[in-house]
Amino acid sequence: MPAGRRAHGQLIAKAPLVLAGVDLFVEVFRLLEPAVVVEIDRKDGEELHVGESPVQVFALARTLLSGERVALNLLQRLSGIATLTRRFVREVEGTGAQILDTRKTTPGLRALEKYAVRVGGGRNHRKDLEKPY
């Protein structure tokens, strides 16, 4: 890949989802290229339908190729948690039940996964063994 080649990346939903982690997605590319240009059309917590595009990234092609896997893995993980949480929240709506998370999270991703639960409409139960969240 030529060093100065510019490229355009577009995030496209391949399934219905609740978006979570947009800022983190963008930050991956900003760490690689501070001058990256990003167009964010949707925000965390919004529901996307198949084919919708919440984010576009304009950067060096090397930046896009270097960051896309990490950025996508994080966004997919958090959006998956938010989507499932939203489904559970809707299932118990009107019953008085609440959807709470657990402290048993992926190592190193606790704060992010708890954020995704909140984005999906759930509540954080506790951060660790000693303190309520």
C-alpha positions in Angstrom: 0.0 0.0 0.0 1.6 3.3 -1.0 2.3 5.4 2.1 0.2 8.5 1.2 -2.8 6.8 -0.3 -6.1 8.0 1.2 -9.1 5.9 1.7 -12.7 5.9 2.9 -14.1 3.4 5.3 -17.8 3.0 6.0 -19.4 1.1 8.8 -22.5 -0.7 7.6 -24.9 -2.7 9.8 -25.3 -6.2 8.6 -28.0 -7.0 11.2 -30.4 -5.0 13.4 -28.6 -3.7 16.4 -28.3 -1.2 19.2 -25.2 0.8 18.6 -22.6 1.1 21.3 -19.0 2.1 21.3 -18.9 4.7 18.5 -16.5 7.0 20.3 -14.2 4.1 21.0 -14.4 3.0 17.3 -13.3 6.4 16.2 -10.6 6.7 18.9 -8.8 3.6 17.5 -8.3 5.5 14.2 -7.4 8.8 15.9 -4.6 7.0 17.9 -3.1 5.8 14.6 -3.7 9.1 12.7 -4.6 12.2 14.7 -5.8 14.1 11.6 -8.4 11.4 10.6 -11.7 12.8 9.4 -14.8 11.1 10.8 -18.5 11.6 10.0 -20.7 10.2 12.8 -24.4 10.0 11.8 -25.7 8.0 14.7 -25.0 7.8 18.4 -24.8 5.1 21.1 -28.1 3.8 22.1 -29.7 4.2 18.7 -31.2 1.2 16.9 -29.8 0.5 13.4 -31.4 -1.5 10.7 -29.6 -3.6 8.1 -27.7 -1.5 5.6 -27.6 1.7 7.8 -24.2 3.4 8.1 -23.6 5.2 11.4 -19.9 6.2 10.8 -17.6 7.0 8.0 -13.8 7.3 8.3 -11.5 9.2 5.9 -7.9 8.5 6.5 -4.7 7.0 5.1 -5.4 3.6 3.7 -2.7 2.2 6.1 -4.5 3.7 9.0 -7.8 2.0 8.0 -6.2 -1.3 7.4 -4.2 -1.2 10.7 -7.1 -0.2 12.9 -10.2 -1.8 11.4 -10.0 -5.2 13.2 -9.5 -3.7 16.7 -12.1 -1.0 16.0 -14.7 -3.5 14.7 -14.1 -6.1 17.4 -14.7 -3.5 20.1 -17.8 -2.0 18.4 -19.3 -5.4 17.7 -18.7 -6.6 21.3 -20.3 -3.6 22.8 -23.1 -3.4 20.3 -23.9 -7.1 20.9 -24.1 -6.5 24.6 -26.3 -3.4 24.2 -28.6 -5.2 21.7 -29.1 -8.2 23.9 -29.7 -6.0 27.0 -32.3 -4.0 25.1 -34.1 -7.2 24.1 -34.2 -8.4 27.8 -35.3 -4.9 29.0 -38.2 -5.0 26.5 -39.1 -8.6 27.5 -39.6 -7.6 31.2 -41.2 -4.2 30.5 -44.2 -3.6 32.8 -43.3 -6.4 35.2 -41.3 -4.4 37.7 -38.3 -6.5 37.0 -34.9 -4.9 36.2 -32.1 -6.1 34.0 -28.8 -5.9 35.9 -25.3 -6.8 34.8 -22.7 -8.7 36.6 -19.1 -8.0 37.6 -18.1 -11.2 35.7 -16.9 -9.5 32.5 -14.2 -10.0 29.9 -10.8 -9.3 31.5 -9.8 -5.6 30.8 -13.2 -4.7 29.3 -15.3 -4.4 32.5 -16.0 -0.6 32.3 -16.8 -0.9 28.5 -19.1 -3.8 28.9 -20.9 -2.2 31.8 -21.3 0.9 29.7 -22.9 -1.2 26.9 -25.4 -2.6 29.4 -26.4 1.0 30.3 -26.7 1.9 26.6 -29.0 -1.1 26.1 -31.2 0.1 29.0 -30.0 -2.2 31.7 -28.5 -1.2 35.1 -25.1 -1.7 36.6 -25.3 -3.9 39.7 -21.8 -3.6 41.1 -18.3 -2.9 40.1 -16.5 -5.3 42.3 -17.0 -7.3 45.5 -16.9 -4.4 47.9 -18.6 -1.4 46.3 -21.9 -0.9 44.6 -21.5 0.6 41.2 
